[in-house]
Amino acid sequence: MVYRIDYLRENKINPITNCEYDASWIVLMLTDSHEYQQFAGSNHGCAYTVKVSRPKCENWMTVIGDFISFHEANGKNVILVMSEADYVNVQKYYSGHQYNEPFLREDEPSVLVHSTSMNSWEQIKRDGMLKCWSRLKSENAISEVSPIGAKLGDPSDISDYIMFGNGIAGEIVVNSKQKGKIVMDIDSEYLTGARLYFDAEKIARDGLLVRDGSHLKVKDVLLLHPYIIWTATWDNIGLKSQTSTPRIFTEQSDRAFRELFHK
């Protein structure tokens, strides 16, 4: 169900039920902040909340449409904090779209990147596929009690998906896992792993690409072939050792990829 309200006080009391939130609830708040495009987390016991900035997020109506489409399809109760006029405009703009439509949109990247540690990359090669955290945990392939995103308050069902992106975010995750805490310093030294470059158009065309308003992701597993294009590791991008920083590893990997594939 989708509920729209004009204002939300972020605390543990759900304004729809007047009881404490449970895991079935999620919130999206449209803001006029100039400090971020999107910001997510849980404050003061409130449900997981995604804040979307109208002035900073150019495609905010698509973002909100994907958020609603994805979470409704997955049985979530959605609270939208925005005006009635904004909600009506989003519905009109998003009409005919869905969160898993099998094509790339004009503003979506043609290449998606997944970052992982070197040990995990060796296991991925043996499996011939990427697996989400939940699948790996059920197979006793990892010893982590919870994924690193839990430290940011991520909902547990995020672990059912393989996350993709472009840029430095994946290396921040790899570094944070090594350190056992969230490390946002992109110049912090860590042991580089592998950056896997995937054909986003093929993934979308086969109906595997999922958009939730915040992430591009694939549920459960993704075969390496036919989707993988190339993999960057320290020794094939010109680094002198496996030790580097998220900034350097990202920049040199992406540069090598562009030179090889002209993308």
Backbone torsions as a table, in degrees:
resi	resn	phi	psi	omega
1	MET	NA	149.1	178.3
2	VAL	-116.2	129.8	178.9
3	TYR	-123.3	133.5	178.3
4	ARG	-111.8	133.3	175.9
5	ILE	-135.5	158.2	-178.2
6	ASP	-81.7	-28.8	-173.6
7	TYR	-148.7	144.3	177.6
8	LEU	-134.2	127.5	169.1
9	ARG	-89.2	121.3	-175.5
10	GLU	-77.9	95.5	173.2
11	ASN	-148.8	-172.1	-172.2
12	LYS	-79.0	-7.6	-177.4
13	ILE	-92.2	121.4	178.4
14	ASN	-75.6	120.7	-177.1
15	PRO	-69.3	-15.6	179.3
16	ILE	-82.7	-40.8	-175.5
17	THR	-104.2	-16.0	-172.6
18	ASN	60.9	22.3	174.5
19	CYS	-122.2	175.9	177.1
20	GLU	-70.5	150.1	178.0
21	TYR	-64.7	147.5	165.0
22	ASP	-117.6	-176.5	-171.7
23	ALA	-70.4	-7.0	-178.4
24	SER	-82.0	-5.4	-174.8
25	TRP	-106.5	144.3	175.4
26	ILE	-146.3	150.7	-172.5
27	VAL	-124.9	140.1	167.4
28	LEU	-124.2	130.5	-177.4
29	MET	-120.8	120.9	175.1
30	LEU	-86.2	124.6	-175.3
31	THR	-124.0	172.8	174.1
32	ASP	-113.2	26.0	-178.7
33	SER	-69.1	145.5	173.4
34	HIS	-105.9	11.4	-176.2
35	GLU	-95.4	-12.1	-177.7
36	TYR	-160.3	161.7	167.2
37	GLN	-85.1	-51.8	175.1
38	GLN	-137.2	150.1	177.0
39	PHE	-146.6	132.8	-174.9
40	ALA	-134.0	151.6	177.4
41	GLY	159.4	-172.2	180.0
42	SER	-127.6	122.4	-177.7
43	ASN	-116.1	133.2	172.1
44	HIS	57.2	34.6	177.4
45	GLY	83.7	1.6	178.8
46	CYS	-68.4	159.9	173.5
47	ALA	-61.1	161.1	176.2
48	TYR	-54.9	126.5	-172.4
49	THR	-124.6	128.5	174.2
50	VAL	-104.0	120.9	177.9
51	LYS	-103.0	127.5	-177.9
52	VAL	-117.4	126.1	-178.7
53	SER	-89.3	122.3	177.3
54	ARG	-61.5	-47.3	-177.8
55	PRO	-73.6	-25.6	-175.8
56	LYS	-97.5	-21.9	-177.9
57	CYS	-106.1	98.9	-172.8
58	GLU	-59.4	-37.9	-177.3
59	ASN	-102.2	40.9	-173.2
60	TRP	-60.8	-31.5	-179.8
61	MET	-69.1	-38.9	175.6
62	THR	-66.2	-42.4	178.0
63	VAL	-56.7	-48.0	-178.7
64	ILE	-68.3	-38.6	176.8
65	GLY	-60.8	-43.9	177.1
66	ASP	-63.4	-41.7	179.3
67	PHE	-57.6	-49.2	-179.4
68	ILE	-64.3	-48.6	-176.9
69	SER	-59.1	-46.6	-177.8
70	PHE	-65.9	-50.0	-173.4
71	HIS	-72.8	-32.3	173.5
72	GLU	-63.2	-43.6	-179.2
73	ALA	-64.1	-24.7	-178.5
74	ASN	-103.1	17.7	170.2
75	GLY	76.3	17.9	178.8
76	LYS	-82.4	152.7	167.5
77	ASN	-92.2	120.6	-172.1
78	VAL	-109.2	127.9	172.3
79	ILE	-107.6	121.4	176.8
80	LEU	-103.9	125.1	179.2
81	VAL	-105.4	96.0	-176.9
82	MET	-169.0	169.1	-179.9
83	SER	-73.7	159.3	176.1
84	GLU	-60.3	-39.1	-179.8
85	ALA	-63.4	-42.7	178.4
86	ASP	-64.0	-41.1	179.8
87	TYR	-63.0	-43.3	178.2
88	VAL	-62.7	-41.7	179.5
89	ASN	-64.6	-39.4	177.0
90	VAL	-62.2	-46.0	-179.4
91	GLN	-60.1	-41.9	179.5
92	LYS	-67.1	-45.2	-177.3
93	TYR	-65.0	-38.7	-173.8
94	TYR	-87.0	-8.1	-177.1
95	SER	-53.0	131.7	-178.9
96	GLY	90.8	-6.7	178.8
97	HIS	-104.1	164.1	172.8
98	GLN	-150.7	163.0	-172.0
99	TYR	-67.2	-21.8	-176.8
100	ASN	-120.6	29.5	-179.2
101	GLU	-60.4	139.7	-167.5
102	PRO	-86.2	50.6	173.6
103	PHE	-157.4	159.4	176.8
104	LEU	-84.1	137.6	174.1
105	ARG	-81.6	163.0	-176.1
106	GLU	-60.0	-32.7	-176.5
107	ASP	-93.9	8.5	-179.4
108	GLU	-98.6	144.6	-177.2
109	PRO	-69.2	144.2	178.6
110	SER	-78.9	-16.1	179.6
111	VAL	-126.0	132.1	176.2
112	LEU	-112.9	143.5	-176.7
113	VAL	-116.7	137.0	171.5
114	HIS	-124.0	126.2	-179.2
115	SER	-103.2	143.6	-178.5
116	THR	-153.0	164.3	177.9
117	SER	-73.9	165.9	-179.6
118	MET	-66.3	-39.7	177.3
119	ASN	-61.8	-42.7	179.4
120	SER	-66.2	-36.3	179.1
121	TRP	-63.3	-39.2	177.2
122	GLU	-62.3	-40.5	178.3
123	GLN	-68.6	-38.6	178.0
124	ILE	-60.3	-42.7	179.0
125	LYS	-63.6	-40.2	178.4
126	ARG	-65.4	-40.2	-179.8
127	ASP	-74.8	-27.9	-175.6
128	GLY	75.7	18.4	-177.2
129	MET	-163.3	157.9	167.5
130	LEU	-87.0	146.0	176.6
131	LYS	-129.5	144.4	177.4
132	CYS	-70.4	165.5	-178.3
133	TRP	-58.4	-42.5	-178.1
134	SER	-62.1	-41.4	178.7
135	ARG	-65.1	-44.9	179.2
136	LEU	-61.4	-39.9	179.8
137	LYS	-65.9	-41.6	-179.4
138	SER	-66.8	-25.3	178.7
139	GLU	-93.0	5.8	-178.4
140	ASN	57.2	32.8	-179.6
141	ALA	-88.1	-11.7	178.1
142	ILE	-133.8	153.5	-178.2
143	SER	-103.7	-5.5	-179.3
144	GLU	-59.3	137.5	175.9
145	VAL	-72.6	-37.0	178.9
146	SER	-149.2	156.0	178.8
147	PRO	-68.8	158.6	-176.2
148	ILE	-61.3	-29.6	-179.6
149	GLY	-64.2	-19.5	177.7
150	ALA	-61.1	-27.5	178.9
151	LYS	-68.8	-17.9	176.9
152	LEU	-99.4	2.1	-179.9
153	GLY	85.4	16.5	179.8
154	ASP	-59.1	140.5	175.2
155	PRO	-60.7	150.2	-175.8
156	SER	-64.1	-29.4	-176.4
157	ASP	-72.4	-11.2	173.0
158	ILE	-60.6	-28.7	-178.6
159	SER	-68.5	-8.4	178.0
160	ASP	-85.5	2.3	-174.6
161	TYR	-127.4	151.3	171.1
162	ILE	-93.0	124.7	-175.1
163	MET	-93.4	140.5	178.2
164	PHE	-127.7	166.6	177.2
165	GLY	-173.0	-161.2	167.7
166	ASN	-148.5	155.2	-174.8
167	GLY	95.0	-155.0	-164.4
168	ILE	-93.9	-10.9	-170.8
169	ALA	-56.5	-40.7	-178.4
170	GLY	-62.8	-35.6	179.4
171	GLU	-72.0	-30.9	174.4
172	ILE	-63.0	-39.4	178.1
173	VAL	-64.5	-46.3	-179.9
174	VAL	-60.4	-45.7	179.1
175	ASN	-62.6	-42.8	-178.8
176	SER	-63.9	-39.6	177.3
177	LYS	-61.5	-41.3	178.9
178	GLN	-64.3	-38.3	-177.2
179	LYS	-83.5	-16.1	-178.9
180	GLY	75.1	18.1	178.1
181	LYS	-159.4	163.5	179.2
182	ILE	-71.1	120.8	179.2
183	VAL	-122.1	109.5	-177.4
184	MET	-92.6	-5.5	-178.7
185	ASP	-71.6	110.2	-175.6
186	ILE	-78.1	-3.3	176.0
187	ASP	-108.6	14.1	176.8
188	SER	-79.4	131.7	-179.3
189	GLU	-70.6	142.9	177.3
190	TYR	-155.6	170.8	175.0
191	LEU	-86.9	114.0	-179.3
192	THR	-66.3	152.7	176.8
193	GLY	-115.7	-117.0	-179.3
194	ALA	-133.5	140.1	171.4
195	ARG	-107.8	115.8	-176.0
196	LEU	-100.1	124.7	-177.8
197	TYR	-103.6	125.3	-174.6
198	PHE	-120.1	151.6	177.4
199	ASP	-80.3	102.7	-175.9
200	ALA	-66.4	-34.1	-178.7
201	GLU	-63.8	-42.0	178.1
202	LYS	-65.7	-41.2	179.7
203	ILE	-62.2	-44.7	179.1
204	ALA	-66.0	-44.6	-177.4
205	ARG	-59.0	-33.2	179.9
206	ASP	-87.3	10.1	174.6
207	GLY	74.5	21.0	-175.6
208	LEU	-99.4	-17.3	-175.6
209	LEU	-79.3	125.8	-178.2
210	VAL	-115.1	133.7	177.7
211	ARG	-118.1	126.3	179.5
212	ASP	-114.7	10.6	-177.8
213	GLY	95.1	-20.8	179.0
214	SER	-122.3	-29.6	-173.3
215	HIS	-132.6	156.2	162.5
216	LEU	-105.2	127.5	-171.2
217	LYS	-154.3	170.1	178.0
218	VAL	-130.2	136.9	-177.7
219	LYS	-79.8	134.9	168.2
220	ASP	71.7	-77.9	-176.1
221	VAL	-140.0	157.4	172.8
222	LEU	-141.7	120.1	176.1
223	LEU	-62.9	142.4	176.6
224	LEU	-63.6	-44.6	-178.3
225	HIS	-109.0	131.2	20.0
226	PRO	-100.6	21.3	-168.1
227	TYR	-94.9	-27.6	-175.7
228	ILE	-76.1	140.0	178.2
229	ILE	-101.6	-46.4	-173.8
230	TRP	-166.1	159.3	176.6
231	THR	-129.4	130.0	177.0
232	ALA	-98.8	130.8	171.5
233	THR	-132.4	164.4	-172.8
234	TRP	-54.2	-36.1	-173.0
235	ASP	-83.1	-10.3	177.7
236	ASN	-110.8	9.4	175.8
237	ILE	-120.6	6.6	173.5
238	GLY	94.8	9.6	175.3
239	LEU	-75.2	152.7	-178.4
240	LYS	-83.2	-20.9	178.3
241	SER	-153.2	172.5	179.6
242	GLN	-71.7	-22.4	180.0
243	THR	-78.6	126.8	178.9
244	SER	-156.3	-156.1	176.1
245	THR	-128.8	157.6	176.6
246	PRO	-54.3	-40.1	-179.5
247	ARG	-61.7	-52.0	-175.8
248	ILE	-66.5	-44.7	-177.9
249	PHE	-63.9	-41.1	178.2
250	THR	-64.0	-49.4	-176.1
251	GLU	-62.9	-44.9	-177.4
252	GLN	-73.2	-35.0	177.0
253	SER	-64.8	-47.5	-178.7
254	ASP	-65.1	-37.3	177.4
255	ARG	-63.7	-44.8	178.8
256	ALA	-62.6	-40.5	178.9
257	PHE	-62.2	-46.0	-180.0
258	ARG	-61.9	-40.4	-179.4
259	GLU	-66.7	-36.2	-179.1
260	LEU	-75.5	-39.3	-169.6
261	PHE	-118.5	1.0	175.7
262	HIS	53.9	40.6	-179.8
263	LYS	-110.3	NA	NA
